[in-house]
Amino acid sequence: LGSISGGWSLDLRGAMKHVRHSLGAKKVRLIGSLISPKGLTARPRASTQFKRNYTRKPAHVRVCPAGWHGKANDASPTWGYCGAGAFTCSLCWRGFTSEKRRDRHEAVCKGVKDLLRRTKQTIQLWVRSGTSDENAFREVFKKGDYEVRKFGFRLEDARTWLDLGGHMGTFTCLALARGCDVVTFEPHGENVMLLEHNVRALPKSMGMCGDAPRTCFLHRAAVASAAYREKQADKDGTMELLAPDKETETYRHTLMRQRGDTVLCSDDLRCEKCNQRFRSYKWLSKHQLKCKAASEYSCKKCGRCFKRRKCCEKHEAICDGKTLSFDYHSSGRVPVFTLKEVLKAYPQIEGVKIDIEGAEMEMLEEMRDSDWGGVKRLVFEYSNEYDNSAIRLRAI
Protein backbone atom coordinates (compact mmCIF):
# COMPACT_ATOMS: atom_id res chain seq x y z
CA LEU A 1 0.00 0.00 0.00
CA GLY A 2 1.60 3.22 -1.12
CA SER A 3 0.64 6.55 0.37
CA ILE A 4 1.09 10.27 0.13
CA SER A 5 1.47 11.96 3.47
CA GLY A 6 -0.93 14.80 4.12
CA GLY A 7 1.63 16.59 6.30
CA TRP A 8 1.57 17.74 9.95
CA SER A 9 2.35 21.11 11.43
CA LEU A 10 5.25 20.93 13.88
CA ASP A 11 4.55 24.13 15.79
CA LEU A 12 3.27 23.79 19.35
CA ARG A 13 0.10 25.77 18.70
CA GLY A 14 -0.96 23.45 15.86
CA ALA A 15 -0.15 20.36 17.94
CA MET A 16 -2.28 21.58 20.86
CA LYS A 17 -5.13 22.34 18.47
CA HIS A 18 -4.97 18.81 17.10
CA VAL A 19 -5.03 17.30 20.59
CA ARG A 20 -8.03 19.41 21.49
CA HIS A 21 -9.99 18.20 18.47
CA SER A 22 -8.99 14.54 18.67
CA LEU A 23 -11.17 12.02 20.44
CA GLY A 24 -8.27 9.59 20.47
CA ALA A 25 -7.97 5.92 19.70
CA LYS A 26 -8.82 4.98 23.29
CA LYS A 27 -12.33 6.45 22.98
CA VAL A 28 -13.21 4.60 19.79
CA ARG A 29 -14.25 1.44 21.65
CA LEU A 30 -16.34 3.36 24.20
CA ILE A 31 -19.04 4.26 21.67
CA GLY A 32 -19.13 0.79 20.08
CA SER A 33 -21.81 -1.80 20.79
CA LEU A 34 -21.39 -5.56 20.34
CA ILE A 35 -24.05 -7.33 18.24
CA SER A 36 -24.23 -10.84 16.81
CA PRO A 37 -26.64 -12.98 14.70
CA LYS A 38 -29.69 -14.13 16.68
CA GLY A 39 -32.18 -15.32 14.07
CA LEU A 40 -34.51 -12.37 14.71
CA THR A 41 -37.71 -12.52 12.64
CA ALA A 42 -39.52 -9.34 13.75
CA ARG A 43 -40.08 -6.49 11.31
CA PRO A 44 -38.02 -3.30 11.82
CA ARG A 45 -39.79 -0.28 13.26
CA ALA A 46 -39.39 3.04 11.51
CA SER A 47 -38.38 5.90 13.81
CA THR A 48 -38.19 8.74 11.27
CA GLN A 49 -40.45 11.34 9.73
CA PHE A 50 -40.75 9.32 6.52
CA LYS A 51 -43.18 6.45 6.06
CA ARG A 52 -41.13 3.33 5.42
CA ASN A 53 -42.27 0.04 3.91
CA TYR A 54 -39.86 -2.75 4.89
CA THR A 55 -39.51 -5.90 2.79
CA ARG A 56 -37.15 -8.88 3.03
CA LYS A 57 -34.84 -9.67 0.14
CA PRO A 58 -33.21 -13.11 -0.13
CA ALA A 59 -29.50 -13.40 -0.93
CA HIS A 60 -27.69 -16.62 -1.79
CA VAL A 61 -24.22 -16.41 -0.27
CA ARG A 62 -21.39 -18.85 0.24
CA VAL A 63 -20.94 -19.45 3.94
CA CYS A 64 -17.76 -20.52 5.75
CA PRO A 65 -19.40 -22.61 8.47
CA ALA A 66 -16.52 -24.21 10.32
CA GLY A 67 -13.59 -21.83 10.34
CA TRP A 68 -11.66 -19.35 8.23
CA HIS A 69 -10.50 -20.36 4.79
CA GLY A 70 -6.84 -20.40 5.75
CA LYS A 71 -7.51 -22.81 8.64
CA ALA A 72 -9.43 -25.49 6.74
CA ASN A 73 -7.04 -28.25 7.83
CA ASP A 74 -7.89 -27.59 11.49
CA ALA A 75 -11.66 -27.47 10.92
CA SER A 76 -14.14 -30.28 10.42
CA PRO A 77 -15.13 -30.99 6.76
CA THR A 78 -18.48 -29.82 5.43
CA TRP A 79 -18.94 -32.81 3.08
CA GLY A 80 -17.28 -36.09 2.18
CA TYR A 81 -15.83 -38.14 5.05
CA CYS A 82 -16.75 -36.37 8.30
CA GLY A 83 -15.62 -38.99 10.80
CA ALA A 84 -12.97 -38.69 13.50
CA GLY A 85 -9.51 -37.92 12.18
CA ALA A 86 -10.73 -36.66 8.80
CA PHE A 87 -8.31 -34.72 6.59
CA THR A 88 -9.91 -31.59 5.08
CA CYS A 89 -9.20 -30.15 1.63
CA SER A 90 -8.25 -26.48 2.03
CA LEU A 91 -10.00 -25.54 -1.23
CA CYS A 92 -13.40 -27.23 -1.08
CA TRP A 93 -13.69 -28.39 2.56
CA ARG A 94 -14.14 -32.06 1.58
CA GLY A 95 -13.10 -34.71 4.11
CA PHE A 96 -10.85 -37.73 3.43
CA THR A 97 -9.84 -40.76 5.44
CA SER A 98 -6.10 -40.35 4.75
CA GLU A 99 -3.65 -37.57 4.07
CA LYS A 100 -2.49 -39.20 0.84
CA ARG A 101 -6.01 -39.17 -0.61
CA ARG A 102 -6.44 -35.55 0.45
CA ASP A 103 -3.19 -34.50 -1.29
CA ARG A 104 -4.15 -36.41 -4.47
CA HIS A 105 -7.52 -34.62 -4.50
CA GLU A 106 -6.06 -31.13 -3.91
CA ALA A 107 -3.85 -31.49 -7.00
CA VAL A 108 -6.95 -31.49 -9.26
CA CYS A 109 -9.50 -29.80 -7.00
CA LYS A 110 -11.72 -27.07 -8.45
CA GLY A 111 -12.18 -25.57 -5.06
CA VAL A 112 -14.30 -22.53 -5.80
CA LYS A 113 -16.93 -24.46 -7.77
CA ASP A 114 -17.21 -27.20 -5.16
CA LEU A 115 -17.31 -24.69 -2.34
CA LEU A 116 -20.03 -22.63 -4.01
CA ARG A 117 -22.15 -25.71 -4.60
CA ARG A 118 -21.70 -27.29 -1.18
CA THR A 119 -21.85 -24.31 1.16
CA LYS A 120 -24.44 -21.96 -0.30
CA GLN A 121 -26.99 -20.61 2.14
CA THR A 122 -29.87 -18.16 1.82
CA ILE A 123 -29.98 -15.13 4.09
CA GLN A 124 -32.65 -12.45 4.11
CA LEU A 125 -32.06 -8.74 4.71
CA TRP A 126 -34.63 -6.06 5.44
CA VAL A 127 -34.63 -3.18 2.94
CA ARG A 128 -36.70 0.00 2.62
CA SER A 129 -38.84 -0.44 -0.50
CA GLY A 130 -38.50 2.17 -3.21
CA THR A 131 -35.23 3.56 -1.83
CA SER A 132 -31.54 3.25 -2.68
CA ASP A 133 -31.38 0.26 -0.30
CA GLU A 134 -32.33 -1.88 -3.29
CA ASN A 135 -29.34 -0.58 -5.27
CA ALA A 136 -26.98 -1.28 -2.38
CA PHE A 137 -28.36 -4.81 -2.02
CA ARG A 138 -27.90 -5.44 -5.76
CA GLU A 139 -24.32 -4.12 -5.80
CA VAL A 140 -23.15 -6.32 -2.92
CA PHE A 141 -25.08 -9.57 -3.39
CA LYS A 142 -25.88 -9.63 -7.12
CA LYS A 143 -22.91 -7.88 -8.75
CA GLY A 144 -20.36 -8.81 -6.08
CA ASP A 145 -18.64 -5.41 -6.14
CA TYR A 146 -16.49 -6.13 -3.07
CA GLU A 147 -15.05 -9.46 -4.20
CA VAL A 148 -13.06 -10.65 -7.23
CA ARG A 149 -12.71 -14.32 -6.41
CA LYS A 150 -11.15 -15.38 -9.72
CA PHE A 151 -8.21 -13.08 -8.96
CA GLY A 152 -7.91 -14.22 -5.35
CA PHE A 153 -9.63 -11.26 -3.62
CA ARG A 154 -11.84 -13.00 -1.04
CA LEU A 155 -13.38 -11.61 2.12
CA GLU A 156 -12.53 -14.68 4.20
CA ASP A 157 -8.79 -14.09 3.66
CA ALA A 158 -9.03 -11.30 6.25
CA ARG A 159 -10.04 -12.40 9.74
CA THR A 160 -11.46 -9.00 10.76
CA TRP A 161 -12.92 -6.36 8.42
CA LEU A 162 -13.41 -2.63 8.97
CA ASP A 163 -16.59 -1.37 7.30
CA LEU A 164 -16.56 2.43 6.92
CA GLY A 165 -20.00 3.48 5.74
CA GLY A 166 -22.05 0.53 6.93
CA HIS A 167 -25.39 1.83 5.52
CA MET A 168 -28.03 -0.92 6.04
CA GLY A 169 -25.46 -3.66 6.70
CA THR A 170 -25.03 -5.35 3.31
CA PHE A 171 -21.24 -5.64 3.49
CA THR A 172 -21.27 -6.35 7.23
CA CYS A 173 -23.70 -9.26 6.83
CA LEU A 174 -21.73 -10.65 3.88
CA ALA A 175 -18.48 -10.56 5.87
CA LEU A 176 -20.16 -12.27 8.82
CA ALA A 177 -21.42 -15.00 6.49
CA ARG A 178 -17.86 -15.47 5.25
CA GLY A 179 -16.74 -16.18 8.82
CA CYS A 180 -15.15 -12.80 9.59
CA ASP A 181 -15.50 -10.39 12.47
CA VAL A 182 -16.56 -6.86 11.51
CA VAL A 183 -15.96 -3.39 12.95
CA THR A 184 -18.62 -1.11 11.45
CA PHE A 185 -18.98 2.70 11.40
CA GLU A 186 -22.25 4.34 10.32
CA PRO A 187 -23.22 7.88 11.42
CA HIS A 188 -26.89 8.09 10.41
CA GLY A 189 -29.39 7.02 13.06
CA GLU A 190 -31.97 5.33 10.81
CA ASN A 191 -29.28 3.34 9.00
CA VAL A 192 -27.76 2.25 12.31
CA MET A 193 -31.14 0.92 13.45
CA LEU A 194 -31.64 -1.07 10.24
CA LEU A 195 -28.04 -2.33 10.21
CA GLU A 196 -28.33 -3.65 13.75
CA HIS A 197 -31.65 -5.31 12.93
CA ASN A 198 -30.22 -7.02 9.83
CA VAL A 199 -27.25 -8.41 11.76
CA ARG A 200 -29.51 -9.79 14.49
CA ALA A 201 -31.79 -11.28 11.79
CA LEU A 202 -29.00 -13.49 10.43
CA PRO A 203 -29.31 -17.22 11.27
CA LYS A 204 -27.93 -18.30 14.62
CA SER A 205 -25.56 -20.65 12.81
CA MET A 206 -23.67 -17.61 11.56
CA GLY A 207 -23.10 -16.46 15.12
CA MET A 208 -20.32 -19.04 15.56
CA CYS A 209 -17.20 -19.77 13.56
CA GLY A 210 -15.91 -23.07 14.87
CA ASP A 211 -15.65 -22.57 18.63
CA ALA A 212 -15.26 -18.77 18.39
CA PRO A 213 -18.27 -16.41 18.20
CA ARG A 214 -18.57 -14.06 15.25
CA THR A 215 -18.88 -10.48 16.43
CA CYS A 216 -19.78 -7.10 14.98
CA PHE A 217 -18.73 -3.92 16.79
CA LEU A 218 -21.15 -1.22 15.65
CA HIS A 219 -20.26 2.48 16.09
CA ARG A 220 -22.59 5.37 15.42
CA ALA A 221 -19.80 7.66 14.29
CA ALA A 222 -18.05 8.87 11.15
CA VAL A 223 -14.47 8.57 9.92
CA ALA A 224 -12.68 11.35 8.04
CA SER A 225 -9.18 12.56 7.28
CA ALA A 226 -7.24 14.28 10.04
CA ALA A 227 -6.87 17.47 7.98
CA TYR A 228 -10.61 17.77 7.31
CA ARG A 229 -11.53 17.07 10.92
CA GLU A 230 -9.02 19.66 12.06
CA LYS A 231 -10.74 22.19 9.83
CA GLN A 232 -14.43 21.39 10.43
CA ALA A 233 -14.80 19.70 13.84
CA ASP A 234 -15.77 21.35 17.12
CA LYS A 235 -13.74 21.19 20.31
CA ASP A 236 -15.50 17.98 21.31
CA GLY A 237 -14.52 16.32 18.01
CA THR A 238 -18.00 16.29 16.39
CA MET A 239 -19.06 17.41 12.92
CA GLU A 240 -22.37 18.16 11.21
CA LEU A 241 -23.74 15.31 9.10
CA LEU A 242 -25.56 16.26 5.90
CA ALA A 243 -28.48 14.18 4.61
CA PRO A 244 -30.25 14.46 1.22
CA ASP A 245 -33.74 15.95 1.11
CA LYS A 246 -35.07 13.08 -1.00
CA GLU A 247 -36.51 10.38 1.22
CA THR A 248 -35.55 7.71 -1.32
CA GLU A 249 -31.83 8.47 -0.94
CA THR A 250 -30.66 6.52 2.10
CA TYR A 251 -26.91 6.23 1.46
CA ARG A 252 -25.85 9.75 0.41
CA HIS A 253 -25.15 11.05 3.91
CA THR A 254 -21.81 12.83 4.04
CA LEU A 255 -19.55 15.09 6.08
CA MET A 256 -18.38 16.94 2.96
CA ARG A 257 -19.97 20.34 2.49
CA GLN A 258 -18.48 20.94 -0.94
CA ARG A 259 -17.37 18.75 -3.83
CA GLY A 260 -15.38 20.56 -6.46
CA ASP A 261 -17.32 23.72 -7.38
CA THR A 262 -20.60 22.30 -6.09
CA VAL A 263 -21.91 23.21 -2.63
CA LEU A 264 -23.97 20.33 -1.25
CA CYS A 265 -26.09 22.33 1.21
CA SER A 266 -27.64 25.40 -0.40
CA ASP A 267 -27.96 27.09 3.01
CA ASP A 268 -24.19 27.65 2.82
CA LEU A 269 -24.48 29.72 -0.38
CA ARG A 270 -27.04 32.53 -0.44
CA CYS A 271 -27.38 35.82 -2.23
CA GLU A 272 -26.88 38.66 0.26
CA LYS A 273 -29.48 40.85 -1.47
CA CYS A 274 -32.46 38.57 -2.12
CA ASN A 275 -31.59 35.58 0.08
CA GLN A 276 -31.92 33.14 -2.85
CA ARG A 277 -30.00 29.87 -2.41
CA PHE A 278 -27.54 28.31 -4.85
CA ARG A 279 -25.31 25.23 -5.08
CA SER A 280 -22.72 26.68 -7.44
CA TYR A 281 -20.48 29.75 -7.13
CA LYS A 282 -20.74 30.18 -10.89
CA TRP A 283 -24.52 30.60 -10.84
CA LEU A 284 -24.34 32.82 -7.77
CA SER A 285 -21.92 35.22 -9.46
CA LYS A 286 -24.14 35.40 -12.55
CA HIS A 287 -27.18 36.08 -10.38
CA GLN A 288 -25.48 38.85 -8.41
CA LEU A 289 -24.71 40.80 -11.60
CA LYS A 290 -28.41 41.45 -12.21
CA CYS A 291 -29.83 41.07 -8.70
CA LYS A 292 -31.40 44.12 -7.08
CA ALA A 293 -31.87 44.69 -3.37
CA ALA A 294 -35.17 43.28 -2.21
CA SER A 295 -37.50 44.76 0.38
CA GLU A 296 -38.81 43.21 3.59
CA TYR A 297 -41.25 40.87 1.82
CA SER A 298 -40.03 37.26 2.00
CA CYS A 299 -41.48 33.81 1.42
CA LYS A 300 -42.26 31.98 4.65
CA LYS A 301 -41.51 28.60 3.07
CA CYS A 302 -38.19 29.05 1.26
CA GLY A 303 -36.97 32.43 2.60
CA ARG A 304 -36.70 34.13 -0.79
CA CYS A 305 -37.13 37.93 -0.69
CA PHE A 306 -39.29 40.08 -2.98
CA LYS A 307 -39.61 43.75 -3.69
CA ARG A 308 -43.38 43.71 -4.05
CA ARG A 309 -45.96 42.18 -1.78
CA LYS A 310 -48.12 40.79 -4.61
CA CYS A 311 -45.12 39.01 -6.11
CA CYS A 312 -44.37 37.46 -2.74
CA GLU A 313 -47.96 36.26 -2.25
CA LYS A 314 -48.07 34.83 -5.77
CA HIS A 315 -44.85 32.94 -5.13
CA GLU A 316 -46.02 31.55 -1.76
CA ALA A 317 -49.15 30.10 -3.39
CA ILE A 318 -47.07 27.69 -5.50
CA CYS A 319 -43.94 27.34 -3.34
CA ASP A 320 -43.25 23.94 -1.83
CA GLY A 321 -40.29 25.10 0.26
CA LYS A 322 -37.73 23.47 -2.05
CA THR A 323 -35.66 25.76 -4.24
CA LEU A 324 -33.53 22.99 -5.76
CA SER A 325 -34.37 19.57 -7.19
CA PHE A 326 -31.68 17.90 -5.06
CA ASP A 327 -30.42 19.45 -1.85
CA TYR A 328 -28.95 18.52 1.54
CA HIS A 329 -29.95 19.43 5.07
CA SER A 330 -28.41 19.00 8.49
CA SER A 331 -28.94 15.64 10.17
CA GLY A 332 -27.33 16.42 13.52
CA ARG A 333 -23.78 16.22 14.80
CA VAL A 334 -21.80 12.99 15.08
CA PRO A 335 -18.41 12.09 16.60
CA VAL A 336 -15.62 11.83 14.04
CA PHE A 337 -12.47 9.69 14.14
CA THR A 338 -9.56 9.21 11.79
CA LEU A 339 -8.65 5.95 10.09
CA LYS A 340 -5.35 5.89 11.96
CA GLU A 341 -7.17 6.06 15.31
CA VAL A 342 -9.55 3.25 14.36
CA LEU A 343 -6.71 0.95 13.30
CA LYS A 344 -4.93 1.65 16.58
CA ALA A 345 -8.07 0.86 18.57
CA TYR A 346 -8.61 -2.42 16.68
CA PRO A 347 -5.14 -3.76 15.74
CA GLN A 348 -6.67 -7.11 14.68
CA ILE A 349 -8.17 -5.52 11.52
CA GLU A 350 -6.86 -7.17 8.34
CA GLY A 351 -9.31 -5.83 5.73
CA VAL A 352 -10.68 -2.31 5.15
CA LYS A 353 -13.74 -1.33 3.10
CA ILE A 354 -14.35 2.42 2.57
CA ASP A 355 -17.48 4.03 1.13
CA ILE A 356 -17.90 7.43 2.79
CA GLU A 357 -19.34 9.56 -0.02
CA GLY A 358 -16.48 11.60 -1.41
CA ALA A 359 -14.00 11.61 1.49
CA GLU A 360 -12.12 8.42 0.52
CA MET A 361 -9.22 9.87 -1.47
CA GLU A 362 -8.28 12.55 1.06
CA MET A 363 -8.20 9.90 3.78
CA LEU A 364 -6.04 7.52 1.77
CA GLU A 365 -3.60 10.25 0.72
CA GLU A 366 -2.63 11.07 4.29
CA MET A 367 -2.05 7.44 5.34
CA ARG A 368 1.55 6.27 5.59
CA ASP A 369 2.79 2.71 5.16
CA SER A 370 3.39 2.34 8.89
CA ASP A 371 -0.18 3.44 9.73
CA TRP A 372 -1.84 0.41 8.12
CA GLY A 373 -0.69 -2.12 10.72
CA GLY A 374 -1.79 -5.64 9.79
CA VAL A 375 -4.13 -4.62 6.94
CA LYS A 376 -3.70 -6.85 3.87
CA ARG A 377 -6.97 -6.21 2.00
CA LEU A 378 -8.34 -2.81 0.90
CA VAL A 379 -11.46 -2.05 -1.16
CA PHE A 380 -12.95 1.43 -1.55
CA GLU A 381 -15.19 3.55 -3.77
CA TYR A 382 -13.94 6.42 -5.88
CA SER A 383 -15.54 8.60 -8.56
CA ASN A 384 -14.51 11.17 -11.16
CA GLU A 385 -17.79 13.08 -10.87
CA TYR A 386 -16.43 15.99 -8.82
CA ASP A 387 -12.63 15.69 -9.07
CA ASN A 388 -9.88 13.68 -10.77
CA SER A 389 -9.97 10.77 -8.34
CA ALA A 390 -8.33 8.38 -10.82
CA ILE A 391 -5.26 10.62 -11.09
CA ARG A 392 -5.05 10.95 -7.31
CA LEU A 393 -5.42 7.17 -6.96
CA ARG A 394 -2.48 6.52 -9.32
CA ALA A 395 -0.37 8.98 -7.34
CA ILE A 396 -0.97 7.00 -4.15
ABEGO torsion letter per residue (X at the ends): XBBBBAEBBABAAAAAAAAAABAEAAAAAAABBBBBBAGBABBBBBABABBBBBBBBBBBBBBBAAEBAAAAAABBBABEBABBGBBBBAAAGBBBABAAAAAAAAAABBAAAAAAAAABBBBBBBBBBGBAAAAAAAAAAAAGAABBAAAGBBAAABABBBBBGAEAGAAAAAAAAAGBBBBBBBABAAAAAAAAAAAAABBAAAABBEABBBBBBBBBBBBBBAAAAAAABBAAGBBBBBBBABAABAAABBABABBEABBABAAABBBAAAGBBBABAAAAAAAAAABBBBBABBBAAAGBBBABAAAAAAAAAABAGBABABBBBBAEBBBBBBAAAAAAABAABABBBBBAGGAAAAAAAABBAAAAEABABBBBBBBAAABBAAAAAAAX
